[in-house]
Structure formats: C-alpha cells, structure tokens
Amino acid sequence: GVSNLSSGINAEYGDAKLIDVMDAAVALGKFSYNATIHHQWGAYITAINGVEADGGNKEYWNIMVGMPGEEMENSPLGASSYQPRHRERVLFRLKTWGDSDDH
C-alpha cells in the first residue's frame, strides 16, 4: 500500500506539523488515517485511507518526504513532530520490519 499527500496546503498554516497537514486533508475529504496517540512520542499512524498496518505481522506505515524533483527519503521525525516544507511531497508506505530496504 502506498498513499501520497502533497503538503502545498501547509502554506496556509505556516509552522504546521505533518499531522496538521494530514488533518487538513481529512477535512477536505481527500485523505483518511487512524493513529494511536502516545503522550511522549505523539501520533503513531495505524491506518492510511482505510488500510491498516498489521502489527502482528510487523507491518508499519513508513513516512517518506522530498521536494519535487528530489529523491524521497525517510522522514527524520514522526507525523506529530515533522514540519513539512511548502510543496514538499509526503509518501506513506506500508512496510514490514526487517525488509531488506530498511536502513
């Protein structure tokens, strides 16, 4: 499973975190997600657009970020902490712990 989210919307929000951009996309009806909230670490994404990560099978939602024309890379922070740049692309990939491309 892969889902794209463009953070162009974050121009309106200034210092918005990724979770704020995600909430704005939900409000526009363009996106949906589920998360569990940890008091210290913030939101842990459990589902994107109705697709659940199966923790029993070591699945998780990987967040990739990158400006147009640049290679996508793993977000250095989670959705509650990462501040996307204007027009930055965000990619959510359903992955399994221990995949060969986990570095």
BAFI-3210 file (N, C-alpha, C; in Angstrom, 3 decimals, decimal comma, padded with zeros to 6 digits):
// residues 103
n [1|2|3|4|5|6|7|8|9|10|11|12|13|14|15|16|17|18|19|20|21|22|23|24|25|26|27|28|29|30|31|32|33|34|35|36|37|38|39|40|41|42|43|44|45|46|47|48|49|50|51|52|53|54|55|56|57|58|59|60|61|62|63|64|65|66|67|68|69|70|71|72|73|74|75|76|77|78|79|80|81|82|83|84|85|86|87|88|89|90|91|92|93|94|95|96|97|98|99|100|101|102|103]
n.u [000,823|000,505|000,390|-000,059|000,545|000,269|001,953|001,326|-000,781|000,127|001,106|-000,766|-000,740|001,641|003,763|002,953|002,717|003,276|001,102|-000,914|-001,228|-002,135|-004,580|-005,885|-006,144|-007,856|-010,128|-010,797|-011,707|-009,983|-008,345|-007,629|-006,935|-005,840|-004,720|-002,768|-002,287|000,548|001,596|004,160|005,535|003,807|001,654|001,118|000,901|-001,642|-003,344|-003,916|-006,008|-007,931|-006,452|-005,055|-002,143|-000,707|000,250|000,836|001,972|004,279|003,986|004,105|003,464|005,469|006,959|007,783|009,584|010,070|011,198|009,707|011,196|013,360|014,929|012,956|013,055|013,398|011,363|012,758|011,496|008,466|004,908|003,720|005,735|007,275|007,893|006,634|008,042|006,996|005,175|006,408|006,586|004,841|004,998|003,359|004,219|003,347|005,048|007,160|008,720|012,162|012,391|014,397|015,143|015,183|016,984]
n.v [-001,185|002,192|005,657|008,983|012,348|015,722|018,530|021,147|022,451|023,347|025,874|027,661|027,348|027,922|027,141|024,482|021,096|017,783|016,166|018,081|018,925|016,525|016,337|018,546|017,685|015,537|016,957|018,127|015,976|014,379|012,412|009,913|008,754|006,703|006,787|006,030|007,746|008,620|009,766|010,859|010,468|011,188|010,967|007,714|006,294|004,178|003,416|004,194|005,774|003,784|001,426|-000,832|-001,142|-004,146|-004,975|-007,447|-008,802|-007,435|-005,064|-001,623|001,920|003,679|006,847|008,904|011,661|014,498|017,068|018,268|016,771|015,888|013,047|010,825|010,482|008,832|010,190|012,225|012,526|011,792|011,991|013,848|015,577|016,297|018,953|019,795|021,129|023,848|022,732|020,286|016,797|014,033|010,687|007,765|004,586|001,222|-000,971|-003,735|-004,651|-005,316|-005,593|-005,717|-003,192|-001,559|000,747]
n.w [000,000|-000,838|-000,306|-001,343|-000,293|-000,724|000,525|-000,096|000,939|003,339|003,223|004,053|006,737|007,949|010,381|010,500|011,568|010,214|010,958|011,212|008,571|007,522|008,908|007,788|005,145|005,575|006,401|003,999|002,655|001,216|002,142|004,586|007,881|010,658|014,005|016,907|019,912|021,634|024,755|024,997|022,551|020,528|017,617|016,343|013,331|012,296|010,261|006,827|004,602|005,070|005,037|007,124|009,163|010,055|013,029|014,178|012,118|011,844|010,388|009,376|008,961|006,922|006,647|004,038|002,687|000,495|-001,701|-004,789|-007,614|-006,183|-004,584|-002,659|000,888|004,096|006,635|009,149|011,538|013,414|012,522|014,240|014,890|012,657|010,430|007,494|004,468|002,346|-000,435|-000,317|-000,958|000,427|001,267|002,128|003,029|003,291|005,185|006,203|009,197|009,089|006,394|003,424|002,518|004,721|006,402]
ca.u [000,000|001,217|-000,512|000,641|-000,072|001,058|001,824|001,096|-001,784|000,716|001,416|-001,770|-000,641|002,920|004,632|002,176|003,369|002,685|-000,216|-001,849|-001,477|-002,971|-005,921|-006,476|-006,520|-009,041|-011,236|-011,142|-012,219|-009,009|-007,382|-008,077|-005,928|-006,074|-003,473|-002,819|-001,506|001,405|001,764|005,510|006,028|002,831|000,814|001,657|-000,072|-002,021|-004,050|-003,981|-007,086|-008,612|-005,547|-004,448|-000,865|-000,906|001,377|001,147|002,841|005,391|003,752|004,024|003,414|006,720|006,732|008,861|009,393|011,006|010,742|009,564|012,469|014,361|014,643|012,239|013,838|012,651|011,186|013,581|010,621|007,112|003,899|003,409|006,901|007,881|007,318|006,899|008,312|005,979|005,197|007,082|005,777|004,862|004,587|003,181|004,410|003,121|006,264|007,308|010,005|013,131|012,519|015,797|015,486|015,181|018,345]
ca.v [000,000|003,465|006,801|010,265|013,547|016,917|019,474|022,508|023,003|023,857|027,294|028,406|027,066|028,374|026,159|023,257|019,795|016,875|015,722|019,171|018,842|015,338|016,694|019,459|016,854|014,798|017,908|018,351|014,726|013,834|011,576|009,461|007,995|006,395|006,820|005,981|008,878|008,333|011,052|011,386|010,380|011,719|010,056|006,550|006,048|002,769|003,147|005,268|005,544|002,523|000,274|-000,984|-001,828|-005,297|-005,074|-008,853|-009,212|-006,472|-004,003|-000,250|002,956|004,415|008,185|009,385|013,062|015,011|018,161|017,855|016,645|015,284|011,684|010,710|009,857|008,617|011,359|012,100|012,635|011,291|012,907|014,907|016,446|016,729|020,149|019,730|022,369|024,178|021,931|019,007|015,597|013,077|009,369|006,776|003,230|000,131|-001,779|-004,771|-004,592|-006,288|-005,567|-005,519|-001,774|-000,821|001,126]
ca.w [000,000|-000,912|-000,407|-001,485|000,262|-001,045|001,634|-000,566|001,839|004,560|003,062|004,806|008,163|008,490|011,046|010,711|011,583|009,246|011,441|010,911|007,133|007,356|009,386|006,803|004,002|006,015|006,385|002,596|002,111|000,271|002,847|005,901|008,636|012,061|014,764|018,360|020,414|022,784|025,435|024,817|021,177|019,581|016,833|015,641|012,277|012,236|009,010|005,835|003,631|005,363|005,028|008,446|009,351|010,926|013,954|014,391|011,008|011,837|009,412|009,880|007,930|006,771|006,101|003,178|002,331|-000,501|-002,548|-006,187|-008,313|-005,293|-004,159|-001,389|001,954|005,333|007,488|010,350|012,710|013,217|011,996|015,206|015,065|011,409|009,828|006,060|003,747|001,359|-001,663|-000,125|-001,148|001,533|000,798|003,181|002,501|004,233|005,155|007,217|009,900|008,635|004,926|003,024|002,297|005,987|006,806]
c.u [000,864|000,181|000,315|-000,148|000,829|000,866|001,730|000,115|-001,131|001,179|000,457|-001,531|000,710|003,740|003,907|003,065|002,651|001,291|-001,273|-002,223|-002,393|-004,405|-006,632|-006,934|-007,755|-010,264|-011,710|-011,692|-011,272|-008,134|-008,049|-006,943|-006,457|-004,716|-003,764|-001,892|-000,747|001,732|003,140|005,911|005,050|002,113|001,629|000,586|-000,348|-002,743|-004,022|-005,053|-007,718|-007,743|-004,789|-003,070|-001,097|000,328|001,793|002,040|003,995|005,229|003,684|003,953|004,694|006,417|007,975|008,551|010,418|010,383|010,583|010,929|013,586|013,952|013,930|013,149|012,973|012,555|012,031|012,763|009,265|006,149|003,592|004,530|007,447|007,140|007,620|007,181|007,200|006,227|005,944|006,097|005,941|004,288|004,487|003,290|004,163|004,303|006,224|008,675|010,921|013,205|013,944|016,146|015,316|016,622|018,276]
c.v [001,243|004,571|008,074|011,386|014,715|017,930|020,919|023,235|023,697|025,300|028,152|028,314|027,435|027,259|024,850|022,025|018,891|016,438|016,788|019,162|017,642|015,638|017,621|018,673|016,014|015,712|018,198|017,092|014,036|012,742|011,072|008,696|007,681|006,415|006,568|007,096|008,455|009,671|011,672|011,471|010,903|010,622|008,934|006,151|004,549|002,410|004,396|004,878|004,162|001,283|000,225|-001,637|-002,935|-005,491|-006,505|-009,422|-008,238|-005,388|-002,651|000,712|003,774|005,765|008,622|010,832|013,477|016,132|017,644|017,844|016,047|013,852|011,708|010,035|009,697|009,912|011,180|012,114|012,034|012,391|014,064|015,934|017,013|017,933|020,145|021,113|022,603|023,382|020,609|017,855|014,692|011,767|008,441|005,397|002,216|-000,819|-002,814|-004,620|-005,674|-006,400|-005,226|-004,046|-000,934|-000,520|002,234]
c.w [000,000|-001,008|-000,448|-000,840|-000,087|000,065|001,149|000,334|003,035|004,424|003,887|006,314|008,773|009,072|011,341|010,721|010,573|009,676|011,158|009,428|006,850|007,779|008,398|005,572|004,326|005,928|004,958|001,915|001,153|000,876|004,115|006,574|010,021|012,745|016,230|018,842|021,665|023,437|025,219|023,348|020,133|018,824|016,207|014,630|012,183|010,939|008,134|004,820|003,795|005,369|006,354|008,360|010,375|011,799|014,222|013,293|010,809|010,773|010,097|008,697|007,987|006,109|005,334|002,794|001,282|-001,310|-003,980|-006,882|-007,477|-004,974|-002,812|-000,361|003,184|006,116|008,749|011,640|012,388|012,791|012,940|015,340|013,764|010,824|008,329|005,478|002,733|000,078|-001,514|-000,337|000,066|001,006|002,001|002,546|003,607|004,110|006,268|007,859|009,371|007,121|004,551|002,796|003,553|006,385|007,806]
res [g|v|s|n|l|s|s|g|i|n|a|e|y|g|d|a|k|l|i|d|v|m|d|a|a|v|a|l|g|k|f|s|y|n|a|t|i|h|h|q|w|g|a|y|i|t|a|i|n|g|v|e|a|d|g|g|n|k|e|y|w|n|i|m|v|g|m|p|g|e|e|m|e|n|s|p|l|g|a|s|s|y|q|p|r|h|r|e|r|v|l|f|r|l|k|t|w|g|d|s|d|d|h]
***
